[in-house]
Amino acid sequence: MASRRKARILAFQALYAWEVSHASLDELLGFSWVEEGKIGQMEEELLTFSKFIIVGVMENKKALDAAIEKHLSHWPFERIKKVDLAILRMGAYCLMFQHDIPPGITIDEAIEISKEFGSDDSYKFINGVLDGIRKDLTNDKD
């Protein structure tokens, strides 16, 4: 597993934990919900990358949710499964604000995480929404 994928999974898990418990940002960044001993094994660079995504999503949640909602066809935002929403927010954040990461990698990583943690069809839904956001961003640059 790519090392950055571990960091993305940790960020996704924190965002999901926030969605279900509304834990404070300090609690999320402390990773208190992760099995003891696992955090100490992660490289500091990966923890920093995870924290960067978590803080970025939290600070830009309104813009991210608007971008996600724009690409929901015949599906109310409120009905998005919490696992899928956490993955979508993370992916949308990376697409919209982390310009050093190629969009294809961001979408592929979100799809892989959704295959591992989401429902059977989550990856199709996440691919469609994130690809729509990617296309919007590409069109905005033209």
N, C-alpha and C positions, 0 to 999 in steps of 0.2 A: 504494500500500500504506500503510495507516495506520502512523503512526510507532511506536505501541505494539506493533503486530504484529511489527515488526523486533526490538524488545526481547524479545518472547515467543519469536520464532524463535531468537534468540541464547541465551536461557535454555534452551529445548528442546535446542539443540545441545550446550550445556554439560552438561546432564543426561544426554543420550545418550552423550557422551564419557566421563562418569563411569561410566556403566553398562558400557561396553565396556572401559575402561582402568583404572578405579578411581583416576583422577588425584586429587591432593590438592585440597582446596577452594581453596587459594591458586592452584594451576595453573588451575582452572576460572575463578576470578574474574579472573585475568590475561588470559584469552582468548588464550593463546599459540597455540592451534590455529586461530585465525581468520587468514585471509589478511592479510598485512601491509598496512597502510594503510587497511584497512576500519574498524577500531575508531576510529581517529583522526577518521573522518568522522562518527561517531555523536555525537549530542548527549549531554552528560554526564547529563542527566535520563534518557535511555533506558538508558544503561549502568547507572545506579543502579537503575532499575526491573528490569532483567535480573538484576543482582546480588541484589536483594531477593528475587526469585523463587527463584533458585538456593539461596541461604542458607536461605530458608524451607522449601524442599523437603528439603534435607539435614537440617535440624534436626527436621523433622516426618515423616521418611520412614516410621517405624513406623506412625504413625496414618494416614498417607495410604495405605500399602499395605494396611492393615486395611480401610479404607473401599473401596478398589478391589476387594479380594478378596471382600468381601461381595456385590458386584454381578456376579460372574463366575458365570454359570450353566453348569454342566457344562464348565468350562474351568479347568484348574489354573493357579494364579498363575505358576508357573515356565515355562509355555508362552507367556506373553505376549511378543510380539516386542519387542525392546529399544526400537525407535523408538516403538511404541505405548505402552510403559511410561513412557518419558520424557514423552510428551504427557499421558498419564493422570495422572502425578504432578503435573505442572505445573497441569493443570486442576483436579485435586482440591485442591491447595494454594490456588489462587485462590478456589475455591468455599468452602472451609472457613475460610480465614483472611483473605481480602481482601474484607471486607464492603462496601467502597466501590465495588466493581465489580459491576454487575448480573450475576446468574448466566447469563442468556441470552447476554450478551457473552462471558463466559468459555467457555461451551460452543461458541458459534459460532466463536470464535478457535481453539479446540482442533480443531474439525472442519476448518477451513480449513487449518491446519498439517498435519493428518493427510492431507488430500487432496494436499498438496504433497510430503510426505515419506514417508508410509506406503504400504501396499499398497492395492489397489483397494477393499477392503472395510473398511479401517481406520476410516474415518470413521463407519461404522455402529456398529461395536464401541465406539468411543470415545464416541459420542453416547449409546449405551445405558447405559454404565457411569457417565458423568458425570451423566446425567439421573437415574439412580438415587440417586447421592450428593446431588444437588440436592433431590430429593424427601425424602430422609431429613432433610436440614437444615431444610427447610420444615416437616416434621412435628415436628421437635424444638422449633421455635419456638412451635408451637400449644399 
